[in-house]
Amino acid sequence: MGKVPEGSPKRADPQEGKPVRANLALVVIMTGVLITAVDTTIVVLALPVIERSLKVALADVIWVVIGYLLIITLLATQVGRLGDMFGRVRMYEAGFLVFVLGSALCALSWNEVSIISFRILQGIGGALISANSGAIIADLFPKERRGRAYGYNAIGWSLGAVLGIVVGGAIVTYFSWRWIFWINVPIGVAALVLAFRVLPSNNTREKHHIDLVGMLTLGLGLFGILWAMTKLATSTLDASLIAYAVSGVVLLVAFVLIENHQAEPMIHLELFRIPTMTPSLLAAMFQALGNYAVLFLVIMYLQGPRGLSPLNASLLLVPGYVIGGAVGPLSGRVSDKVGSVIPATFGLLVQVIALFFYAHLSDTTGLWLVVVVSIINGIGGSSFFPANNSAVMKASPQEVFGIASGMLRTFANIGMVFSFSLAILVASRSISRNLAFAIFVGTAKLTGPVARAFTTGLHAAFYASMVLMIIAAVLSASRLVSRVSRREEGLSAGSSSA
């Protein structure tokens, strides 16, 4: 996983009065990020065999992925709040327990309902892990070293994504799909044992309330829109789909109104008054909306028009994750020295360049170019994430680290969830929806004129992702303008008082 940050290896645990091995604790947190990252890529490669093995309907198999992401989105701020209430480390460790249990049950699934239900349980564990990991890093490392810590944490994500691609492709090709879930069990148990030994036992208690009404309205609102989008990918627009979409929008509006009157809302509105918080959270959402689909769009291109197997297609993307993971700590170090705006915005602009090249792929493009562009995209993503995460946590008051970390995951996951569905809708404009969906989950390949038509559809999807990424870059850069304005206001006020 790389060399952990230099500096004092131990910090005092204020509750226990004993030293905390911060660097070893960071390894534990990286492991948690790793196993949750594995499950964002590994399951995609297994969708075709899961569909056939459990006889899942083609239009419903996508919920094996979306259900996992949706539950993490809904719970991110709430389990972060549980961390503030009962201790972030305890909730983080509880996340490992739930994740391991959910993984084992997924491996034992027997039909469509069971696999989706157990994926949701696995998502609860993933939410506990991801929402509290950022807050634990903020607790363990001082502000001037957090950027590097988040950079090393990004290695866990990149390594997890690589393992998901490589191991997932190998398992799907040579073994039973159930092993994509079984492998989480020993890793999760080992990480949990290490967490008990090295993470500080924080006994802080803060009184909070869980926003059940907010969770319900946001969840149903997102579900209504997602249901309409995913069904539209395999069927024509009708009154029922319109009703789902309209109901989802109405519920999201109701969610905003409800949050304005909640004592402890799901979305902590007070944090938006912090100048750098709003653009940082929105940049995370638009970056995820534009970028999360890229993995699936490229896999669609490689498995569809290029006719590669899931394993061979995924191996071409490994260099991007490996090199991108190596860039993460460097970006974090730069953000510690010069601030978060420059490395975060640079990373987004690099990803815009990568998307431009992806938008010009054809059925005769050399596969080497796919590798090069995946590296460019990986460098851009790894430049953005540590810097933007650091910006959110540096701006957040310490007493709400858990809520701020959870909000960051909520905004990013909302982008990820909709990116997945948007990719299918936009890319399927050139051929039949059913065929596009089948290519997306790896059950069909294309040749000849149909392949070229489908590639044209992919180009439109990549251009749409470029627009979203540019919006994220503008939001990120706006923090620099805001910082300069505040500095000038301060100088003006000082001159007036003089």
NORVENRA-V157080 format. One record per pair of residues at least 6 apart in sequence whose ideal C-beta (glycine too) atoms are under 6 Angstrom apart, sorted by the first residue. I is the first residue (numbers start at 1). J is the second residue. Records with the same first field share a line. If there is no record, write none. Layout:
# NORVENRA-V157080
I = J / J
This chain:
# NORVENRA-V157080
1 = 30 / 155
2 = 155
4 = 23 / 26
5 = 148 / 149
9 = 21 / 23
10 = 19 / 21
11 = 20 / 22
13 = 20 / 200
15 = 202 / 203
16 = 201
20 = 200
21 = 198
22 = 140
24 = 198
25 = 140 / 198 / 199
28 = 194 / 195
29 = 133
30 = 153 / 156
31 = 191
32 = 129 / 133
33 = 153 / 156 / 157
34 = 156 / 159 / 160
35 = 184 / 187 / 188
36 = 126 / 129 / 130
37 = 157 / 160 / 161
38 = 160 / 163 / 164
41 = 161 / 164 / 165
42 = 164 / 168 / 180
43 = 65
45 = 168 / 169 / 172 / 310
46 = 172 / 177 / 180
47 = 61 / 441
48 = 441 / 442 / 443
49 = 172 / 177
50 = 177
51 = 61
54 = 111 / 112 / 115
56 = 112
59 = 234
61 = 441
62 = 230
63 = 116
64 = 115 / 119
67 = 116 / 119 / 120
68 = 119 / 123
69 = 413 / 416 / 417
70 = 417
71 = 120 / 123
72 = 123 / 126 / 127 / 413
73 = 410 / 413 / 414 / 417
74 = 215 / 219
75 = 127
76 = 127 / 131 / 406 / 409 / 410
77 = 266 / 406 / 407 / 410
78 = 210
79 = 127 / 128 / 131
80 = 131 / 402 / 403 / 405 / 406
81 = 208 / 403
82 = 91
83 = 91 / 132 / 135 / 402
84 = 206 / 402
85 = 206 / 208
87 = 202
88 = 132 / 135 / 136 / 402
89 = 199 / 202
91 = 128 / 132
92 = 132
93 = 195
94 = 128
95 = 125 / 128 / 129
96 = 188 / 192
98 = 124 / 125
99 = 122 / 125 / 126 / 188
100 = 185 / 188
102 = 118 / 121 / 122 / 125
103 = 122 / 181 / 184 / 185
104 = 185
105 = 118
106 = 118 / 181
107 = 178 / 181 / 182
109 = 115 / 118
130 = 409
131 = 405 / 406 / 409
134 = 405
135 = 401 / 402 / 405
137 = 149
138 = 393 / 401
141 = 149
143 = 394
144 = 336
146 = 390
147 = 332 / 335 / 336 / 386 / 390
148 = 329 / 332 / 333 / 336
150 = 332 / 386 / 389 / 390
151 = 328 / 329 / 331 / 332 / 386
152 = 329
154 = 328 / 382 / 385 / 386
155 = 325 / 328
158 = 321 / 324 / 325
159 = 325
161 = 321
162 = 318 / 321
165 = 314
168 = 180
169 = 310 / 311 / 314
171 = 179 / 180
172 = 310
173 = 311
208 = 264
209 = 264
211 = 262 / 265 / 266
213 = 258
214 = 258 / 259 / 265 / 266
217 = 251 / 254 / 255
218 = 255
220 = 251
221 = 248 / 251 / 252 / 255
224 = 244 / 247 / 248
225 = 245 / 248
226 = 421
227 = 244
228 = 241 / 244 / 245
229 = 421
230 = 421
231 = 241
232 = 241
233 = 424 / 425 / 433 / 437
234 = 433 / 434 / 437
259 = 265 / 267
268 = 403
271 = 277
272 = 278
274 = 395
275 = 482
276 = 391 / 395 / 479
277 = 395
279 = 475 / 478 / 479
280 = 388 / 391 / 392
281 = 411
282 = 475
283 = 472 / 475 / 476
284 = 388 / 408 / 411 / 412
285 = 411 / 414 / 415
286 = 468 / 471 / 472
287 = 472
288 = 412 / 415 / 416
289 = 415 / 418 / 419 / 468
290 = 465 / 468 / 469
292 = 416 / 419
293 = 419 / 423
296 = 423
297 = 423 / 458 / 461
299 = 313
300 = 439 / 440
301 = 458
302 = 308 / 313
303 = 313 / 442
304 = 439 / 445 / 446 / 454
305 = 363 / 446 / 451 / 455
307 = 445
310 = 442
316 = 370 / 371
317 = 374
319 = 371 / 375
320 = 374 / 375 / 377 / 378
321 = 378
323 = 375 / 378
324 = 378 / 379 / 381 / 382
327 = 379 / 382
328 = 382 / 386
331 = 343 / 383 / 386 / 387
332 = 386
334 = 343
335 = 343 / 387 / 390
340 = 387 / 390 / 391
341 = 479 / 480
343 = 383 / 387
344 = 384 / 387 / 388 / 476
345 = 473 / 476 / 477
346 = 383
347 = 380 / 383 / 384
348 = 384 / 469 / 472 / 473 / 476
349 = 473
350 = 379 / 380
351 = 377 / 380 / 469
352 = 466 / 469 / 470
354 = 373 / 376 / 377
355 = 462 / 465 / 466
357 = 373
358 = 373 / 462
359 = 459 / 462 / 463
363 = 451 / 452 / 455
392 = 404 / 408
396 = 404
423 = 461
424 = 440
426 = 460 / 461 / 464
427 = 457 / 458 / 461
428 = 436
429 = 457
430 = 453 / 454 / 456 / 457
431 = 453 / 454
438 = 444
446 = 454
